[in-house]
């Protein structure tokens, strides 16, 4: 493992661990709430977080719009969100370690394998922040270091 | 420039460009608002975004708590936030290209140079997301692709 792989694994690892902690705080009555009107619900953000590390690398390797639609359509029950997140992180880690060939996305963007690994990392932190904001808006008291 | 440096530069570049676009949308009457009670104001998040790429790498290279307190205390007028962001991005890019020696932070965390470059990248996306949420909560209609 070179020092860039170590760096990515460390910080995506922090993102996953803290995302899991946030998801585990969510009260049953809050899953369907939309703290920002017109945006994803709490449940929808949590599921998006749980699958995006895997989803983005599927897109990176040439998955079609239809294939991604099928991928996102697989239901994730509330009690399996954390497990789904771990599974996506495992898939991400495998691709980080082995490398992979990228293809143009179905909307025409091209990037390298490191580029896609970076994209997925910042995408995770983007929605982790959204979930953190949601929980704050819902009045949660959150005692969690989001960064090291 | 190796492919990891290219990847980081590309995605931090997207983060900076879109952060600038969000900052440029802010209406004068909104700077002091706190869309999430108890959290930073719109102005405070914008300034934090403008300096964090530079701040985090100062911390990475051993700046003390007192030095960081002085760094954060430099006022950034509203009409100079975008310029300050560009300056921080330039400093970040320089350190990305040349590399640097890290030291333990003033609270005892150690990481490599690539680790700190990753940390600053995800930190930028974390607060960009916060600013995006704030503007949505304030009713802005935002027509901006946050990712490529």
HADDOCK unambig.tbl for C-alpha pairs under 7 A between the chains (distance, minus, plus):
assign (segid A and resid 3 and name CA) (segid B and resid 114 and name CA) 6.70 0.50 0.50
assign (segid A and resid 4 and name CA) (segid B and resid 114 and name CA) 5.74 0.50 0.50
assign (segid A and resid 7 and name CA) (segid B and resid 114 and name CA) 5.79 0.50 0.50
assign (segid A and resid 7 and name CA) (segid B and resid 115 and name CA) 4.23 0.50 0.50
assign (segid A and resid 7 and name CA) (segid B and resid 118 and name CA) 6.61 0.50 0.50
assign (segid A and resid 8 and name CA) (segid B and resid 118 and name CA) 6.71 0.50 0.50
assign (segid A and resid 11 and name CA) (segid B and resid 118 and name CA) 6.98 0.50 0.50
assign (segid A and resid 11 and name CA) (segid B and resid 119 and name CA) 6.56 0.50 0.50
assign (segid A and resid 36 and name CA) (segid B and resid 137 and name CA) 6.11 0.50 0.50
assign (segid A and resid 114 and name CA) (segid B and resid 3 and name CA) 6.67 0.50 0.50
assign (segid A and resid 114 and name CA) (segid B and resid 4 and name CA) 5.74 0.50 0.50
assign (segid A and resid 114 and name CA) (segid B and resid 7 and name CA) 5.78 0.50 0.50
assign (segid A and resid 115 and name CA) (segid B and resid 7 and name CA) 4.24 0.50 0.50
assign (segid A and resid 118 and name CA) (segid B and resid 7 and name CA) 6.61 0.50 0.50
assign (segid A and resid 118 and name CA) (segid B and resid 8 and name CA) 6.71 0.50 0.50
assign (segid A and resid 118 and name CA) (segid B and resid 11 and name CA) 6.97 0.50 0.50
assign (segid A and resid 119 and name CA) (segid B and resid 11 and name CA) 6.57 0.50 0.50
assign (segid A and resid 122 and name CA) (segid B and resid 122 and name CA) 5.28 0.50 0.50
assign (segid A and resid 122 and name CA) (segid B and resid 125 and name CA) 6.02 0.50 0.50
assign (segid A and resid 125 and name CA) (segid B and resid 122 and name CA) 6.02 0.50 0.50
assign (segid A and resid 125 and name CA) (segid B and resid 125 and name CA) 6.35 0.50 0.50
assign (segid A and resid 125 and name CA) (segid B and resid 126 and name CA) 5.51 0.50 0.50
assign (segid A and resid 126 and name CA) (segid B and resid 125 and name CA) 5.51 0.50 0.50
assign (segid A and resid 126 and name CA) (segid B and resid 126 and name CA) 5.28 0.50 0.50
assign (segid A and resid 126 and name CA) (segid B and resid 129 and name CA) 5.39 0.50 0.50
assign (segid A and resid 129 and name CA) (segid B and resid 126 and name CA) 5.40 0.50 0.50
assign (segid A and resid 129 and name CA) (segid B and resid 129 and name CA) 6.11 0.50 0.50
assign (segid A and resid 129 and name CA) (segid B and resid 130 and name CA) 6.40 0.50 0.50
assign (segid A and resid 130 and name CA) (segid B and resid 129 and name CA) 6.40 0.50 0.50
assign (segid A and resid 130 and name CA) (segid B and resid 130 and name CA) 6.81 0.50 0.50
assign (segid A and resid 137 and name CA) (segid B and resid 36 and name CA) 6.10 0.50 0.50
